[in-house]
Amino acid sequence: MSKLGELKNIDWTKIDWQTELKSNINTIDTLKQYIDFSEGEEKTLRDVVDNHPINIPRYYLSLIDENNDKDPIRKLALPNEDELVVAGAMGETTKDPYGDDKHDKGNGVLHKYPYSALIVATDYCSMYCRHCFRKAIVGLPNDKTVENFQCAAEYIREHKEITNVIISGGDPLLINTQRIRKILQSLVDIEHVNYVRIGTRTPAVYPMRFFDDDLLKCFEEFNKRKTLYLPTHFNHVNEITDIAKEAVLRIRQTGVTVNNQAVFLEGVNDSVEDIENLMNGLVSIGVNPYYLYQCMPVSRVRHHFQVPLKKGIDIVDKAKQRLDGYAKRFKFIMGHDIGKIEICGRTEDKLILKQIHSRPEEPEKASRMMFMKLDDKAGWLDDMQEVGL
Ligand code: SF4
C-alpha cells in the first residue's frame, strides 16, 4: 500500500488535534514521500513554495485520489506551477482584492461596513489553501494580525454602530481553546454586539479540532449569552466525509449555526454537478449554503482558479434549477472593494448585478442594480463596462 493509501486507514477521531499539527506536511521533501513528482516539477514547486508556503494536514492529504491528476482536493491542497503566474491571461491581479488595507484600523481590526468589524486573529491555518485570497498574509510575516485582543475589543466597545463581530484569520480555531475562551469573553458583555462569527475552514480540512470537548463547551457557554455562528468553507462534496459530518454534528449540538461560504474555482467545483452535489451535501449535514464567492483577482491565484463570469453564472443557474429551496439559498457573490455584489443572472450580452453592501461613504449604493457588458472572458467587475438596461 502507498504511504498516501496508509493515511486513509487512520481513525482521525482518535487523534489529538494539537499533536497532529506537528505531522502536517510543510516541505516539498515530506510531500515527495506521498506524491510522485518528476525532477523538473520538483524544482518548480520549490520556487512556488518560496512565495507561498505549503501546510497540508495528513487528514486532508488522505482525501486525494491518487489515480486522478484532476482530483479537486489535489488542486486545493498541493502547490502548482501556475502559482508562479502573477498576472494571468484573465487580467490584472492584486494582493488586496477586497480592499482590506484601506479599512485596517490597526491591531488586526478591519472595519469596512459600519455594522461589522472583523478581527484578524491569526495568520496561521491548519492548511494553506492554494486559492486563498489572503495569500499575502497567510503563513507569511505580516503586521495585520491582532496583537492585543483586549484593545480590539475596546475598539468595538467604543463603536456603537458595530452590531456583529467576525473573528477571522488565518483560521482562528487554530488558536488554543483557552485563548479562544478569553477572546469570546472580551466580547460577551458588549451590548450593541448582537452576534459573533468565527470564520473557519477546520470542519472541511481539519475536523479533528471538534473532538476537543472543551472547545465545544466554550461554544455552548458563549452561545447561551450571545449568538455564535460558525461560517465555514467547504468547496467540494469530497470534503464532506464521515468525520467532517460528525464534526459538524458536534458543533450543531452546542446550538451554534454553521453557514458555508464556498469559492467558485476552476478545476474544483466548476460544473453543474459539482455545485449541485456540494449544496445538497451541505444541507444533508445541517450546514446552510450561504455564499458562493467568485474567485478574486488575487496574484498567483486568478490565472488558474478564476472561472469567467459568463460561464459561471450559467453553471450556477443550471445548478439552481436542480436544487430545492434550502440547497439554493446561497448567493453567488463578488466580494469587491466597493462592497459585496450579488451576481443575479445574465441576458445575451449583459451581466445583471445587485450591490448588497456598500462602504459607509456611499450608503446610497447598497441595493443598486448594475448591468454590465459581458464577454466570454470577464472574470471580475473591473473587466466590464457598466451599460444601461
Ligand atoms: S483556511 Fe482560509 S484563510 Fe487559511 S489558507 Fe485556507 S482559505 Fe486561506
Residues whose N, C-alpha, C, O or C-beta is under 5 A from the ligand:
A	BS01	SF4	C125 M127 Y128 C129 C132 V138 G169 G170 D171 R201
